[in-house]
Amino acid sequence: MNTISIRIIATIASILLFTSTKMFSQEIIQDKQEMGKYCTILKDGSMKLEKDGVVATKEITLRDGSKITREGTVLRKDGTNVILKNGECIDLDGNIENIL
């Protein structure tokens, strides 16, 4: 192989490596955004729902079809209600956990 062929192959390999690395990092960022949890916090004497420190201003619909009110009441798709307590969080799939 001559020098020009080696340079072309090296350039193509570099482009492929850069493109795959960039796509992989975008997938990680998207996964982190989707993995966020909504948590309840007692603030100014009332329960608030927040995600990443930002208080929710409207009802949230989760991937499992559940809805969460701004005050932390979970309205399940089957018609049942769950009231989140201070410090409880719910992920986008409707799984509840206590972080306090």
C-alpha positions in Angstrom: 0.0 0.0 0.0 1.2 3.4 -0.7 1.1 6.4 1.7 -2.0 8.0 0.2 -4.0 4.7 0.7 -2.9 4.5 4.3 -3.9 8.1 4.9 -7.3 7.6 3.3 -7.9 4.5 5.5 -6.8 6.3 8.6 -9.1 9.3 7.8 -12.1 7.0 7.3 -11.4 5.1 10.5 -11.1 8.4 12.4 -14.4 9.6 11.0 -16.1 6.3 11.9 -14.7 6.4 15.4 -15.7 10.0 16.0 -19.2 9.4 14.7 -19.8 6.3 16.8 -18.4 8.0 20.0 -20.7 11.0 19.4 -23.8 8.8 18.9 -23.0 6.9 22.1 -22.6 10.0 24.2 -25.9 11.4 22.9 -27.6 8.1 23.9 -26.2 8.4 27.4 -27.4 12.0 27.7 -30.9 11.0 26.5 -31.0 8.1 28.9 -30.1 10.4 31.8 -32.8 12.8 30.9 -35.4 10.0 30.7 -34.2 8.5 34.0 -35.2 11.5 36.0 -37.5 11.1 39.0 -40.3 13.3 40.3 -40.0 13.8 44.0 -42.3 15.3 46.6 -41.0 18.0 49.0 -42.7 19.9 51.7 -42.2 23.5 50.7 -43.8 26.6 52.2 -46.3 24.5 54.2 -47.6 22.5 51.2 -46.5 19.4 49.3 -44.8 20.2 45.9 -43.7 17.9 43.1 -40.3 18.6 41.6 -37.8 17.2 39.2 -34.2 18.2 39.3 -35.0 21.0 41.7 -37.7 22.5 39.5 -41.3 22.6 40.9 -43.9 21.1 38.5 -46.4 23.6 37.3 -48.8 21.1 35.6 -49.9 17.5 35.8 -47.3 14.9 34.6 -48.1 11.8 32.6 -45.8 8.9 33.1 -44.9 6.1 30.6 -47.1 3.6 32.4 -50.1 5.9 31.9 -50.2 7.2 35.5 -50.7 10.9 36.1 -49.1 12.9 39.0 -50.7 16.1 40.2 -48.6 19.1 41.3 -49.2 18.1 44.9 -47.9 14.5 44.5 -51.1 12.5 44.1 -50.5 9.6 41.6 -53.6 8.7 39.6 -52.9 5.1 38.4 -54.3 3.9 35.0 -56.4 1.3 36.9 -58.2 4.0 38.8 -56.3 3.7 42.1 -54.7 6.7 43.8 -51.5 6.9 45.8 -50.5 10.0 47.7 -46.7 10.5 47.8 -45.3 11.4 51.1 -42.6 13.9 51.7 -39.3 12.6 50.2 -40.9 9.9 48.0 -40.0 9.8 44.4 -41.6 8.2 41.3 -39.8 7.3 38.1 -41.2 7.5 34.6 -42.3 3.9 34.8 -44.4 4.6 38.0 -42.1 2.9 40.5 -42.1 4.7 43.9 -39.2 4.9 46.3 -38.4 6.8 49.4 -35.2 8.8 49.3 -35.2 10.2 52.8 
